[in-house]
Amino acid sequence: MEASTVLKGQPIYRRARAVGINPNYWYPVFWADQLKPEEVVSVRVWESSLALYRDANGDVNALADACPHKGVELHQGEVHGNNLVCPYHGWEFDQEGQCVSIPYYPKEQKLPCAQARRYPTREAYGIVWVFPGDAELAEHQPLPEVPQYNQPGWFMVRIPGHFQAHFSICNENTMDVFHGFLHKDLQGWYDPKLLNLKQDDNSVSADYQVSYKGFLSKLLGLGTKGSDSSTRNVSIRYQYPHYATALESVSSLYLMRLPIGPTETKSFSLMFLKLPLPQWLLTGPVARMLEKVILNSIFLKFLHQDVEMMESEQRNYSIDPHRNYVEVNPAIIALQRVIVSQYEHLEVSHSSSLEAAKESSIPPSQEVSNGMLV
């Protein structure tokens, strides 16, 4: 049964849990400094496996993780110069995925037309990005903007996330400032108020007023003289499929989302802080040590509490997808609408191309499977 048929007539929250991704965006797949020269790793983008490798020139390439010969996983192979070699029979594929060598094949014979699908890749902000959709659209689709990256005065903390939950559940957690109750033991935030909300076809912007006190307020220098409590404005922007949030001019979070499958999601987040510390503590080797301390002692504690809630939500949804829920935050409903509309727009576009192909008796060059072009 087609996804569009399944979704028809369902409440928006159920539809949000059932959709796949719009693949015509850039998705983060790996931390750039963790992909070593001539190393091959397996990554997944919405139920599709890719073999990611850094070639002899230092460039990152991504091919479908299945050899066109026997379907063996290419990430188990090895890098020869700029090419990827299958571990089974030694078939060698160039950066475009084209087979350029078969070790036992007669040299006088033309190589068979065997090609692994190539995915466009980019490196930016210390992250490797992959474009899983129509490759011709990749150059026209910009990456998220991160203006604080490598700028003086900002201290960056990388925050990795891995969740056994649908990406819509994870995205709702980021938009939902009202869950500060969960983090009360960590002295997080309290008394949130939604001030403004805007939604269009591919984005949701929400402005909240939030109060802080305790350790987090002291770390960020939020308190006023004689008090460690403060009330500030937080802006959250979901520009499908990623997030940018800002706590006035004090901190900014860029959360890049990687949907892996219906019940698995990753995130690659960059937190930028204006810390009231001497500059020598914010650069060089000392800064890397400080980053680990802040990550482990603060942000991962918040994240672990969020993970527990998101995965609990997913478990109950998996047990009973037809259970009814009540949502009172209009920002969450707006977010669900965008997630669903992005997927349904892809479905409509594909259906139109299929109809056009039928009418002209020309088979479509690409098919959509769960939101992925194959």
Secondary structure, 3 states (H helix, E strand, C coil): CCHHHHHCCCCHHHHHHHCCCCCCCCEEEEEHHHCCCCCEEEEEECCEEEEEEECCCCCEEEEECCCCCCCCCHHHCEEECCEEECCCCCCEECCCCEEEECCCCCCCCCCCCCECCEECEEEECCEEEECCCCHHHHHHCCCCCCCCCCCCCCEEEEEEEEECCCHHHHHHHHHCHHHHHHHHHHCCEEEEEEEEEEECCCEEEEEEEEEECCHHHHHCCCCCCCCCCEEEEEEEEEECCEEEEEECCCEEEEEEEEEEECCEEEEEEEEEECCCCCHHHCCHHHHHHHHHHHHHHHHHHHHHHHHHHHHHHHHHHHHCCCCCCCCCCHHHHHHHHHHHHHHHHHHHHHHHHHHHHHHHCCCCCCCEECCEEC
